[in-house]
Amino acid sequence: MNFHINDHQLCLLIDGRQYNEKVLYKCFYWYSNNYSVDIDIETGPFYKITLQATKESDSLSWNHLIEKIKKDLIDFKLRDIISQETQTIRELIVAKAFAYYEIQETPQTNISDPVGFNPENVLEC
């Protein structure tokens, strides 16, 4: 990952072979509260990510932000790997949950109540 810091923006060049587009969008979505985020496809397999602060702040630390982005990219890539590896298992669990589903028939017995309530005598409004 290469980066370039301007006065009010951070530009990152991220290898698309290492982080796919889905991972990038999921990761950088969480930065959209505090930053304007632009994701562009560059030449080759690279993505250019531009972050610009939406609020002016004297305590803006781009180096701290870069470290946070690195951790978040790893986090979302790991989530994507786990999701892909467990997809079959999740599908089997759902299939098993509904495999023996039977529609219950209406009971064929008379309704009775020990206090003497008869639902057949209720008038509809």
WOSUL-V736558 format. One line per field, one symbol per residue. ss: DSSP state (~ for helix, > for strand, _ for the rest). phi: phi as a letter, one per 40 degrees, with the letter a starting at -180 (. if undefined). burial: + if it has 16 or more other C-alpha atoms within 10 Angstrom, else -. Layout:
ss=???
phi=???
burial=???
//
This chain:
ss=_>>>>___>>>>>>>_____~~~~~~~~~_____>>>>>>>____>>>>>>>>________~~~~~~~~~~~~~~~~~~~~~~~~_~~~~~~~~~~~~____________________~~~____
phi=.babbccbabbbbbccccbcccccccccdccccbbcbbbbcccgcbbbbbbbccbcacccbccccccccdccccdccccccccccbcccccccccccbcbcbccccdccccbbccgcbccccccc
burial=--------++++++++--++--++--++------+++-+------++++++++--------+------+--++--++--+---------------------------------------------
//
